[in-house]
Amino acid sequence: MGQVLSFSNARLNKARTGVSGLLESFGSFRRDPLDVLWLKENAELLNVLETTDCNISEGGLEPLLPFYEGSLRHLNFFRQYYRFILSICLDLEDLGVPGQRGEVMAEWIASQNVGAHELSDLQRGEARRLLARRGVELRDVEGLDDRLRAFMRRTSGFAVPNRKAAYELTHVVFYLTEYGRKPLQLEEPERQSLLFAGLIAFLDQDSDLLAEICIALTFCDEQPPQDWCHWLEQQTQRFTLQSVPGRVGHDDYHPYLMCNWFQLLVGRTGFSDADCKGTVVIEGPGRPGALRGMSMALYTLLDQAPGSWARVREPLLQSLSSEEGDVLRRAEESTQVFEPFFETFSRFGQVGSA
């Protein structure tokens, strides 16, 4: 597969502001291409661009061409990262890079039954979706959709802080809807699970998770609460990008991608502030949330079992700072499911009690 890559037959479209700079930074500067975090960051960036049909300027994808050219060798050695590698190649091709490496990879992954090493249904769901993009079927997935949707229906598990479970919930939606391309009619418990997880994220002022929740709702043709949408729009405008020498450590690239992804999905401008060269460090705004203060206050009330939201509302607000109280009030007003959410979130009562 020593073909010479050219954009002569690729889509040569007008770039969305800032995208080319991000592709150059992510592809060439932020990480070493042999670092798994390079795979993760570039897979996520390309996924956002591909799922929003983002137009890329001529030459915009060039920083990733060396990886694409060597991707078969990369997959052979780093096969434990096959989902990242395959995702990058599929998105590059679908964004305009000429070639068939994605198809070659998908067929090899299926023939080697690499997916058999996945223990998680969620990972199998992602692998199935990736292979299907080139018409290849993943083995041994009988009942997979039923198990994923059963996970979505376990509503009470999303009314307590559990970021891992909440992210898994959003990704179930991503894979079952093929990132919004396939209809998924939510059952009421599934819809409530997303709203409960969204309330946790809003209370924590977690733009990363809340953006994913809103994206998942949008993919299911559901309207996210307007207060959440408005807050995410404000947060998106408050990220700062700065060029620095060398490689990058931990930064807020993921919430930045998710917030801009949501803005693009709802028809707003995304990545308009990405006018940086070389290594770009991304910093998000501070988030003085109410989740920790609420949890600590409720823990002190646990044995008193005050019961309903109506009874505990005023004592709880009095125990919070003015900033925390404001977040709590906005969360309460944002959706009609706040009271049923609070019944589980409060965790009153005792283990073993009737």
CORPE-V977600 format. One record per residue. RES is the residue in one letter. OMEGA is omega in whole degrees, -180 to 180 (none if undefined). D_CENTER is the distance of its C-alpha to the mean C-alpha in Angstrom with 1 decimal. Layout:
BEGIN
res:RES omega:OMEGA d_center:D_CENTER
res:RES omega:OMEGA d_center:D_CENTER
END
This chain:
BEGIN
res:M omega:-177 d_center:32.8
res:G omega:-176 d_center:34.3
res:Q omega:175 d_center:33.7
res:V omega:-176 d_center:33.7
res:L omega:179 d_center:30.7
res:S omega:177 d_center:31.4
res:F omega:-179 d_center:29.8
res:S omega:-180 d_center:33.0
res:N omega:-178 d_center:31.5
res:A omega:175 d_center:27.9
res:R omega:-179 d_center:26.5
res:L omega:-173 d_center:27.7
res:N omega:178 d_center:26.1
res:K omega:-176 d_center:25.9
res:A omega:168 d_center:23.0
res:R omega:-174 d_center:20.7
res:T omega:174 d_center:21.7
res:G omega:-173 d_center:20.2
res:V omega:-178 d_center:18.3
res:S omega:178 d_center:21.2
res:G omega:177 d_center:21.3
res:L omega:180 d_center:17.7
res:L omega:179 d_center:18.4
res:E omega:-180 d_center:21.6
res:S omega:-179 d_center:20.2
res:F omega:-175 d_center:17.4
res:G omega:-169 d_center:19.7
res:S omega:-168 d_center:22.9
res:F omega:-170 d_center:22.8
res:R omega:-176 d_center:20.0
res:R omega:170 d_center:20.3
res:D omega:-179 d_center:22.8
res:P omega:177 d_center:22.0
res:L omega:177 d_center:23.1
res:D omega:180 d_center:20.6
res:V omega:178 d_center:17.7
res:L omega:172 d_center:15.5
res:W omega:179 d_center:16.7
res:L omega:-177 d_center:15.4
res:K omega:-177 d_center:11.9
res:E omega:-178 d_center:11.8
res:N omega:176 d_center:13.5
res:A omega:-179 d_center:11.6
res:E omega:178 d_center:8.3
res:L omega:-180 d_center:10.7
res:L omega:178 d_center:12.6
res:N omega:177 d_center:10.0
res:V omega:-178 d_center:9.3
res:L omega:-177 d_center:13.1
res:E omega:-177 d_center:14.0
res:T omega:176 d_center:12.2
res:T omega:-179 d_center:13.7
res:D omega:-177 d_center:17.0
res:C omega:178 d_center:17.2
res:N omega:-179 d_center:20.8
res:I omega:-180 d_center:21.5
res:S omega:177 d_center:24.9
res:E omega:-179 d_center:27.5
res:G omega:-176 d_center:26.9
res:G omega:-178 d_center:23.4
res:L omega:-176 d_center:22.1
res:E omega:179 d_center:25.2
res:P omega:-178 d_center:23.6
res:L omega:-179 d_center:21.8
res:L omega:177 d_center:24.9
res:P omega:177 d_center:26.4
res:F omega:-179 d_center:23.5
res:Y omega:-179 d_center:23.7
res:E omega:-179 d_center:27.5
res:G omega:-170 d_center:27.3
res:S omega:-180 d_center:24.3
res:L omega:175 d_center:26.7
res:R omega:180 d_center:28.3
res:H omega:180 d_center:25.0
res:L omega:-178 d_center:23.8
res:N omega:-177 d_center:27.3
res:F omega:-177 d_center:27.2
res:F omega:-175 d_center:23.6
res:R omega:177 d_center:23.1
res:Q omega:178 d_center:21.1
res:Y omega:-172 d_center:18.2
res:Y omega:-178 d_center:18.9
res:R omega:175 d_center:15.5
res:F omega:-174 d_center:14.3
res:I omega:179 d_center:17.7
res:L omega:-179 d_center:17.9
res:S omega:179 d_center:14.6
res:I omega:-177 d_center:15.8
res:C omega:178 d_center:19.2
res:L omega:-179 d_center:18.3
res:D omega:177 d_center:16.3
res:L omega:180 d_center:19.2
res:E omega:-177 d_center:21.7
res:D omega:176 d_center:20.0
res:L omega:173 d_center:19.8
res:G omega:179 d_center:23.5
res:V omega:180 d_center:24.5
res:P omega:179 d_center:27.4
res:G omega:-179 d_center:27.6
res:Q omega:-179 d_center:27.1
res:R omega:179 d_center:25.5
res:G omega:179 d_center:22.6
res:E omega:178 d_center:25.2
res:V omega:179 d_center:27.2
res:M omega:-178 d_center:24.3
res:A omega:-180 d_center:23.3
res:E omega:179 d_center:26.9
res:W omega:179 d_center:27.5
res:I omega:178 d_center:24.5
res:A omega:-178 d_center:25.9
res:S omega:178 d_center:29.5
res:Q omega:-179 d_center:28.7
res:N omega:-179 d_center:26.8
res:V omega:-180 d_center:24.2
res:G omega:179 d_center:21.9
res:A omega:179 d_center:24.7
res:H omega:178 d_center:23.5
res:E omega:176 d_center:20.3
res:L omega:-173 d_center:20.9
res:S omega:173 d_center:17.6
res:D omega:180 d_center:17.4
res:L omega:178 d_center:13.6
res:Q omega:176 d_center:14.3
res:R omega:177 d_center:17.2
res:G omega:178 d_center:15.2
res:E omega:-180 d_center:13.0
res:A omega:179 d_center:16.4
res:R omega:-179 d_center:18.1
res:R omega:180 d_center:15.9
res:L omega:-179 d_center:16.3
res:L omega:-178 d_center:20.0
res:A omega:179 d_center:20.5
res:R omega:175 d_center:19.6
res:R omega:173 d_center:23.0
res:G omega:-178 d_center:24.8
res:V omega:-178 d_center:24.8
res:E omega:174 d_center:24.6
res:L omega:-179 d_center:23.2
res:R omega:167 d_center:25.9
res:D omega:178 d_center:26.3
res:V omega:179 d_center:23.5
res:E omega:178 d_center:25.9
res:G omega:-176 d_center:24.6
res:L omega:-179 d_center:20.9
res:D omega:-179 d_center:19.8
res:D omega:-180 d_center:22.1
res:R omega:179 d_center:20.8
res:L omega:-179 d_center:17.1
res:R omega:174 d_center:18.3
res:A omega:175 d_center:20.6
res:F omega:-180 d_center:17.8
res:M omega:-175 d_center:16.2
res:R omega:-180 d_center:19.7
res:R omega:-168 d_center:20.3
res:T omega:-174 d_center:19.8
res:S omega:-180 d_center:21.5
res:G omega:-179 d_center:19.1
res:F omega:178 d_center:16.4
res:A omega:173 d_center:19.1
res:V omega:-177 d_center:19.4
res:P omega:177 d_center:17.2
res:N omega:-173 d_center:15.2
res:R omega:-179 d_center:11.7
res:K omega:180 d_center:11.6
res:A omega:-179 d_center:12.6
res:A omega:177 d_center:10.2
res:Y omega:176 d_center:7.1
res:E omega:178 d_center:9.3
res:L omega:-179 d_center:10.2
res:T omega:-178 d_center:7.1
res:H omega:171 d_center:7.1
res:V omega:178 d_center:10.8
res:V omega:-179 d_center:10.6
res:F omega:-175 d_center:8.7
res:Y omega:-179 d_center:11.5
res:L omega:179 d_center:14.2
res:T omega:-173 d_center:13.9
res:E omega:180 d_center:13.5
res:Y omega:174 d_center:10.8
res:G omega:-177 d_center:13.3
res:R omega:-177 d_center:16.3
res:K omega:-177 d_center:17.7
res:P omega:173 d_center:18.9
res:L omega:179 d_center:17.9
res:Q omega:-178 d_center:20.2
res:L omega:167 d_center:18.9
res:E omega:-174 d_center:21.6
res:E omega:177 d_center:22.3
res:P omega:179 d_center:21.1
res:E omega:178 d_center:17.7
res:R omega:-179 d_center:17.4
res:Q omega:177 d_center:18.8
res:S omega:179 d_center:16.3
res:L omega:180 d_center:13.4
res:L omega:177 d_center:15.7
res:F omega:178 d_center:16.8
res:A omega:177 d_center:13.4
res:G omega:177 d_center:12.9
res:L omega:176 d_center:16.4
res:I omega:-178 d_center:15.7
res:A omega:-180 d_center:12.9
res:F omega:178 d_center:15.4
res:L omega:179 d_center:18.3
res:D omega:-175 d_center:16.7
res:Q omega:-178 d_center:15.8
res:D omega:-176 d_center:12.3
res:S omega:-180 d_center:10.7
res:D omega:-179 d_center:7.3
res:L omega:-178 d_center:7.1
res:L omega:177 d_center:9.2
res:A omega:178 d_center:7.5
res:E omega:178 d_center:4.7
res:I omega:-179 d_center:8.2
res:C omega:176 d_center:10.0
res:I omega:180 d_center:8.1
res:A omega:178 d_center:8.9
res:L omega:179 d_center:12.3
res:T omega:178 d_center:12.9
res:F omega:179 d_center:12.4
res:C omega:-179 d_center:15.0
res:D omega:174 d_center:17.3
res:E omega:179 d_center:17.1
res:Q omega:175 d_center:17.6
res:P omega:178 d_center:15.5
res:P omega:-175 d_center:18.0
res:Q omega:179 d_center:19.5
res:D omega:178 d_center:19.7
res:W omega:-179 d_center:15.9
res:C omega:-179 d_center:15.6
res:H omega:180 d_center:18.5
res:W omega:179 d_center:17.3
res:L omega:177 d_center:14.0
res:E omega:178 d_center:16.3
res:Q omega:-179 d_center:18.5
res:Q omega:-179 d_center:16.0
res:T omega:-179 d_center:14.8
res:Q omega:-174 d_center:18.5
res:R omega:175 d_center:19.0
res:F omega:175 d_center:17.1
res:T omega:179 d_center:19.8
res:L omega:-177 d_center:20.0
res:Q omega:176 d_center:23.0
res:S omega:180 d_center:24.6
res:V omega:176 d_center:25.9
res:P omega:174 d_center:28.0
res:G omega:179 d_center:26.9
res:R omega:-178 d_center:23.6
res:V omega:172 d_center:20.8
res:G omega:178 d_center:20.1
res:H omega:174 d_center:17.2
res:D omega:-173 d_center:15.8
res:D omega:-178 d_center:13.0
res:Y omega:-174 d_center:11.6
res:H omega:175 d_center:7.9
res:P omega:177 d_center:8.3
res:Y omega:178 d_center:10.5
res:L omega:-176 d_center:8.4
res:M omega:179 d_center:5.9
res:C omega:179 d_center:9.3
res:N omega:176 d_center:11.1
res:W omega:-180 d_center:9.0
res:F omega:178 d_center:9.8
res:Q omega:179 d_center:13.3
res:L omega:-178 d_center:13.9
res:L omega:-179 d_center:13.1
res:V omega:171 d_center:15.6
res:G omega:178 d_center:18.1
res:R omega:179 d_center:18.1
res:T omega:177 d_center:18.4
res:G omega:175 d_center:15.6
res:F omega:-178 d_center:16.2
res:S omega:-176 d_center:19.7
res:D omega:-173 d_center:20.2
res:A omega:-177 d_center:19.4
res:D omega:-178 d_center:23.1
res:C omega:179 d_center:23.6
res:K omega:177 d_center:25.3
res:G omega:180 d_center:24.9
res:T omega:-180 d_center:22.6
res:V omega:173 d_center:20.3
res:V omega:-175 d_center:19.3
res:I omega:179 d_center:16.7
res:E omega:178 d_center:17.5
res:G omega:177 d_center:15.9
res:P omega:175 d_center:18.3
res:G omega:-177 d_center:19.6
res:R omega:178 d_center:18.5
res:P omega:-176 d_center:21.6
res:G omega:-178 d_center:20.2
res:A omega:-170 d_center:22.4
res:L omega:-179 d_center:20.8
res:R omega:-180 d_center:22.9
res:G omega:177 d_center:26.0
res:M omega:-177 d_center:25.7
res:S omega:180 d_center:25.2
res:M omega:179 d_center:28.2
res:A omega:-179 d_center:30.3
res:L omega:179 d_center:29.7
res:Y omega:179 d_center:30.5
res:T omega:-180 d_center:33.9
res:L omega:-169 d_center:34.5
res:L omega:-176 d_center:33.6
res:D omega:180 d_center:37.2
res:Q omega:178 d_center:38.3
res:A omega:-177 d_center:36.2
res:P omega:172 d_center:36.5
res:G omega:-166 d_center:34.7
res:S omega:175 d_center:33.1
res:W omega:-178 d_center:30.9
res:A omega:-178 d_center:34.0
res:R omega:-174 d_center:36.0
res:V omega:-172 d_center:33.6
res:R omega:-175 d_center:32.1
res:E omega:176 d_center:34.9
res:P omega:-180 d_center:35.4
res:L omega:180 d_center:31.7
res:L omega:-180 d_center:31.5
res:Q omega:-178 d_center:34.7
res:S omega:-176 d_center:33.3
res:L omega:172 d_center:30.3
res:S omega:-180 d_center:30.5
res:S omega:179 d_center:30.7
res:E omega:179 d_center:27.2
res:E omega:179 d_center:25.8
res:G omega:179 d_center:27.9
res:D omega:178 d_center:26.7
res:V omega:-180 d_center:23.0
res:L omega:179 d_center:24.2
res:R omega:179 d_center:26.3
res:R omega:177 d_center:23.6
res:A omega:179 d_center:21.3
res:E omega:-176 d_center:24.4
res:E omega:-171 d_center:25.1
res:S omega:-176 d_center:21.7
res:T omega:-179 d_center:21.9
res:Q omega:-178 d_center:24.7
res:V omega:-176 d_center:23.1
res:F omega:-177 d_center:23.5
res:E omega:176 d_center:26.8
res:P omega:174 d_center:25.8
res:F omega:-175 d_center:22.6
res:F omega:180 d_center:25.0
res:E omega:178 d_center:27.4
res:T omega:-178 d_center:25.0
res:F omega:-175 d_center:23.4
res:S omega:177 d_center:26.9
res:R omega:175 d_center:27.9
res:F omega:180 d_center:31.6
res:G omega:-177 d_center:34.1
res:Q omega:174 d_center:34.9
res:V omega:-180 d_center:33.8
res:G omega:177 d_center:36.5
res:S omega:-177 d_center:37.7
res:A omega:none d_center:38.2
END
